Amino acid sequence: MDVVLHALADESRRTVLEILRDHQASAGELAEALPIARPGVSRHLRVLREAGLVEVRQDAQRRIYTLRPEPLVEVDEWLGEYRRLWENRLDALHAEIARGKKARR
């Protein structure tokens, strides 16, 4: 999971994932969407590939990238524990606010 979190830490890599969430794209299309030089885009794509977040296939002279959401499931499950913690706390806060409103009436 650390490798995935490291990959997600960079804004450019998150942008690539957002693009790939909607459709597969070539390396050239991804490079056009980012405000960095192509060698930098290649490095970002390598990090995403090594984290298992994207897969690549050759299509003639183009490399086509596709999102692999499976590594995000582990991150989502980990975050789920924190989500539940905050939901419980927010539910308790809501109950206290409702009690306070009843007491003022």
TORMIPA-327559 format. One line per 3 residues: number of its first residue (from 1); for each residue x negated, y negated, z of C-alpha. Coordinates in nm, 3 decimals. Each point is the difference from the previous one (the first is absolute). Layout:
! residues N
NUM = X Y Z  ...
! end
This chain:
! residues 105
1 = 0.000 0.000 0.000  -0.292 -0.237 0.063  -0.096 0.013 -0.369
4 = 0.357 -0.094 -0.097  0.014 -0.286 0.249  -0.335 -0.128 -0.128
7 = 0.135 0.009 -0.355  0.314 -0.187 0.106  -0.201 -0.268 0.178
10 = -0.087 -0.179 -0.322  0.254 -0.232 -0.166  -0.110 0.089 -0.353
13 = 0.047 0.370 0.068  0.344 -0.066 0.148  0.086 -0.195 -0.316
16 = -0.103 0.298 -0.212  0.220 0.229 0.210  0.295 -0.240 -0.034
19 = -0.038 0.006 -0.379  -0.029 0.379 -0.004  0.302 0.032 0.228
22 = 0.213 -0.121 -0.291  -0.178 0.167 -0.293  -0.322 0.165 -0.108
25 = -0.257 -0.233 -0.151  -0.326 0.006 -0.187  -0.319 -0.126 0.158
28 = 0.013 -0.296 -0.242  0.353 -0.094 0.107  -0.101 0.016 0.364
31 = -0.308 -0.212 -0.069  0.217 -0.267 -0.164  0.216 -0.018 0.312
34 = -0.293 -0.069 0.233  -0.206 -0.320 0.023  -0.330 0.187 0.008
37 = -0.249 0.132 -0.255  0.051 0.345 -0.151  -0.292 0.158 0.189
40 = 0.172 -0.105 0.324  0.327 0.151 -0.119  -0.183 0.325 -0.078
43 = -0.141 0.007 0.353  0.346 -0.056 0.149  0.146 0.277 -0.215
46 = -0.279 0.234 0.113  0.080 -0.074 0.367  0.370 0.066 -0.062
49 = -0.081 0.322 -0.185  -0.231 0.122 0.278  0.271 -0.077 0.257
52 = 0.240 0.214 -0.204  0.236 -0.294 -0.058  -0.025 0.008 -0.379
55 = -0.067 0.261 -0.261  -0.144 -0.065 -0.342  0.038 0.175 -0.332
58 = -0.169 -0.061 -0.329  0.222 -0.109 -0.291  -0.225 -0.034 -0.305
61 = -0.232 -0.289 0.092  0.216 -0.122 0.290  0.012 0.106 0.360
64 = 0.354 0.008 0.133  0.051 -0.040 0.375  0.297 0.130 0.197
67 = 0.091 -0.053 0.365  -0.030 0.301 0.233  0.226 -0.087 0.297
70 = -0.083 0.310 0.207  -0.287 -0.161 0.198  0.238 -0.280 0.097
73 = 0.229 0.253 0.171  -0.264 0.063 0.268  -0.040 -0.375 0.056
76 = 0.378 -0.040 0.018  0.028 0.279 0.256  -0.274 -0.161 0.209
79 = 0.171 -0.338 -0.021  0.330 0.167 0.086  -0.112 0.037 0.361
82 = -0.054 -0.376 0.022  0.328 -0.066 -0.180  0.186 0.207 0.258
85 = -0.180 -0.180 0.283  0.107 -0.341 -0.135  0.354 0.117 -0.075
88 = 0.038 0.113 0.362  -0.137 -0.328 0.127  0.221 -0.203 -0.231
91 = 0.304 0.206 0.102  -0.082 -0.073 0.364  -0.040 -0.371 -0.077
94 = 0.334 -0.002 -0.181  0.166 0.164 0.303  -0.153 -0.261 0.233
97 = 0.118 -0.286 -0.222  0.352 0.147 -0.011  -0.002 0.036 0.380
100 = -0.112 -0.360 0.038  0.280 -0.124 -0.225  0.260 0.194 0.203
103 = -0.140 -0.141 0.326  0.033 -0.359 -0.127  0.368 0.040 -0.081
! end
